[in-house]
Each structure stands twice: as structure tokens, then as C-alpha cells.
């Protein structure tokens, strides 16, 4: 283990002391646990972000037109063919 020194505000120190007492663990272990849990949450959505994304999803999904899969496949094939020929609005290659 590596010994480190940090400067913490009074509120954080009192929260650390109370947490260590409740858990009956050394303060250093409480800090290690807190850092481990925090680092596992980095990159995950917070509750507000999750709710916002779900709202966007609920708003956008009904806008997706209901079309038969065969029609969609035909359109995709047409777009791919047009791209191979240089695009829809360009003159055909000679």
C-alpha cells in the first residue's frame, strides 16, 4: 500500500468519521471503498440523464414510420446501388 496525505474540508472529515464508526472500519478502508465505488460509476448515466434519455426515446420511437421490412430492404438496396454509381444526382459513369 502507498501512504498518501490529503486535505479535506470539515464536513467531509465528519462524514468520513461517522461512516467509519457506523461500518466499524478504519477511515482508510472507508476511503478505499468510496473511491472503488465512485470509479465503478464513472461513465454510467446518472438518474437525471437516464430519465432524459428515456423521454427522448419515448418521444422519438413513435415517429419511426411503420413500413414493411421488404420495402425498407428495397430502399436500402437502391441507395447502395446509387452510391456505387456515384450517387443519385450525378451523371452515370462512362
C-alpha positions as CSV (number, residue, x, y, z in Angstrom):
1,X,0.0,0.0,0.0
2,X,1.0,3.6,-0.6
3,X,0.7,6.2,2.2
4,X,-0.8,9.5,1.0
5,X,-1.8,12.8,2.5
6,X,-5.0,14.7,1.6
7,X,-6.6,17.9,2.7
8,X,-10.3,17.6,3.3
9,X,-12.9,20.1,4.5
10,X,-14.5,19.7,7.9
11,X,-17.9,18.4,6.5
12,X,-16.1,15.6,4.6
13,X,-14.0,14.7,7.6
14,X,-17.0,14.4,9.8
15,X,-18.8,12.3,7.2
16,X,-15.8,10.1,6.9
17,X,-15.6,9.7,10.7
18,X,-19.3,8.9,11.0
19,X,-19.1,6.4,8.2
20,X,-16.1,4.6,9.6
21,X,-17.8,4.4,13.0
22,X,-21.0,3.0,11.5
23,X,-19.2,0.5,9.4
24,X,-16.7,-0.3,12.2
25,X,-13.8,0.0,9.7
26,X,-10.7,2.2,9.6
27,X,-11.1,5.5,7.8
28,X,-8.6,4.5,5.2
29,X,-10.7,1.5,4.3
30,X,-13.8,3.6,4.0
31,X,-11.9,5.9,1.7
32,X,-10.7,3.0,-0.4
33,X,-14.3,1.6,-0.6
34,X,-15.7,5.0,-1.6
35,X,-13.1,5.5,-4.3
36,X,-13.7,2.0,-5.7
37,X,-17.5,2.6,-5.8
38,X,-17.1,6.0,-7.4
39,X,-14.7,4.8,-10.1
40,X,-17.1,2.0,-11.0
41,X,-19.9,4.6,-11.5
42,X,-17.8,6.8,-13.8
43,X,-19.2,6.6,-17.3
44,X,-22.6,5.4,-16.2
45,X,-25.6,7.6,-16.6
46,X,-26.9,9.5,-13.6
47,X,-30.6,9.3,-12.8
48,X,-31.4,12.6,-14.4
49,X,-29.5,11.7,-17.6
50,X,-31.2,8.3,-17.7
51,X,-34.7,9.9,-17.4
52,X,-33.9,12.4,-20.1
53,X,-32.7,9.7,-22.5
54,X,-35.8,7.6,-21.8
55,X,-38.0,10.6,-22.5
56,X,-36.2,11.2,-25.8
57,X,-36.6,7.6,-26.7
58,X,-40.3,7.6,-25.8
59,X,-40.7,10.7,-28.0
60,X,-38.7,9.5,-31.0
61,X,-39.8,5.9,-31.3
62,X,-43.4,6.7,-32.2
63,X,-42.1,8.9,-35.0
64,X,-40.5,5.9,-36.7
65,X,-42.7,5.1,-39.7
66,X,-44.1,1.7,-39.8
67,X,-43.2,0.1,-43.1
68,X,-42.9,-3.4,-44.3
69,X,-39.4,-4.9,-44.0
70,X,-39.4,-5.7,-47.7
71,X,-40.0,-2.1,-48.6
72,X,-37.1,-1.0,-46.3
73,X,-34.8,-3.6,-47.8
74,X,-35.7,-2.4,-51.4
75,X,-34.9,1.2,-50.4
76,X,-31.5,0.2,-48.8
77,X,-30.6,-1.8,-52.0
78,X,-31.5,1.2,-54.2
79,X,-29.4,3.6,-52.1
80,X,-26.4,1.2,-52.1
81,X,-26.7,0.8,-55.9
82,X,-26.9,4.5,-56.4
83,X,-23.8,5.0,-54.3
84,X,-21.8,2.5,-56.4
85,X,-22.8,4.6,-59.4
86,X,-21.6,7.8,-57.9
87,X,-24.7,9.0,-56.2
88,X,-28.3,9.7,-57.1
89,X,-27.9,13.2,-58.5
90,X,-24.7,12.6,-60.5
91,X,-24.4,11.7,-64.1
92,X,-23.8,8.0,-64.8
93,X,-20.2,7.0,-65.3
94,X,-19.0,6.2,-68.9
